[in-house]
Amino acid sequence: MAKFLDGLVERHDATAAFLCNDANEGPSYERAVSAIVMSATKRVDRSCLVPNRYWSPQQMLSLSGCCRMTVSTRSPLRVL
C-alpha cells in the first residue's frame, strides 16, 4: 500500500488522507495500521491521519466526497 501511495504522490502530486472509522485503539485496528502504512511511505509529509473517532455514515460520505479518489482496504461485503 505504501508503494502504491508513493506512486500517486510522485505521478499526481497527491496527498493521502487516512480515514479511520473505528475508534478502537490497538495494534490490529485501523489507526495503528494506517500509521504503519504512513511511516512506510517515502513522503510522510504528503499524508495525514484524520482524527480517530466514530464517523456517522453521512460524515464519512462527506469526508470521502472531498477526495478525488478513494482506496479501501476493507474486504467487500459478500451476500450468500
C-alpha positions as CSV (number, residue, x, y, z in Angstrom):
1,M,0.0,0.0,0.0
2,A,2.8,2.4,0.8
3,K,4.4,1.8,-2.6
4,F,1.1,2.4,-4.3
5,L,0.6,5.7,-2.4
6,D,4.2,6.7,-3.2
7,G,3.3,6.3,-6.9
8,L,0.3,8.5,-6.5
9,V,2.3,11.2,-4.8
10,E,5.0,11.0,-7.5
11,R,2.8,10.9,-10.5
12,H,-0.2,13.0,-9.4
13,D,1.1,15.3,-6.6
14,A,-1.4,13.6,-4.3
15,T,-1.9,13.7,-0.6
16,A,-3.2,10.6,1.2
17,A,-5.8,11.1,3.9
18,F,-6.3,8.1,6.1
19,L,-10.0,8.0,7.2
20,C,-10.4,5.6,10.0
21,N,-14.0,4.8,11.1
22,D,-13.0,2.6,14.1
23,A,-12.5,4.4,17.3
24,N,-10.8,1.4,19.0
25,E,-7.1,1.6,19.8
26,G,-4.7,-1.3,19.5
27,P,-2.2,-2.9,17.0
28,S,-4.8,-4.5,14.8
29,Y,-7.2,-1.6,14.4
30,E,-7.4,0.9,11.6
31,R,-5.5,3.8,13.2
32,A,-2.5,1.6,14.0
33,V,-2.4,0.0,10.6
34,S,-2.7,3.4,9.0
35,A,0.2,4.7,11.0
36,I,2.3,1.7,9.8
37,V,1.5,2.4,6.2
38,M,2.1,6.1,6.6
39,S,5.5,5.5,8.1
40,A,6.5,3.2,5.2
41,T,5.9,5.9,2.6
42,K,8.7,7.9,1.2
43,R,6.8,11.2,1.7
44,V,5.3,11.1,5.1
45,D,4.7,14.8,4.7
46,R,2.2,14.0,1.9
47,S,-0.2,12.1,4.2
48,C,-2.4,12.8,7.1
49,L,-4.4,10.7,9.6
50,V,-7.9,12.1,10.1
51,P,-8.8,12.1,13.9
52,N,-9.6,8.6,15.1
53,R,-13.3,8.7,16.1
54,Y,-16.6,7.2,15.0
55,W,-17.9,9.0,12.0
56,S,-21.6,8.6,11.1
57,P,-22.3,7.3,7.6
58,Q,-23.2,10.8,6.4
59,Q,-20.0,12.3,7.9
60,M,-17.8,9.6,6.3
61,L,-19.5,10.2,2.9
62,S,-18.9,13.9,3.3
63,L,-15.2,13.4,4.1
64,S,-14.7,10.9,1.2
65,G,-16.7,13.2,-1.1
66,C,-13.9,15.8,-0.7
67,C,-11.4,13.3,-2.2
68,R,-10.6,12.9,-5.9
69,M,-10.1,9.2,-5.4
70,T,-10.7,6.7,-2.6
71,V,-8.9,3.4,-1.9
72,S,-10.5,1.0,0.5
73,T,-8.5,-1.7,2.4
74,R,-11.6,-3.4,3.7
75,S,-13.0,-6.6,2.2
76,P,-16.2,-6.2,0.1
77,L,-19.4,-7.4,1.7
78,R,-20.4,-10.8,0.3
79,V,-24.0,-11.8,0.2
80,L,-24.6,-15.5,0.3
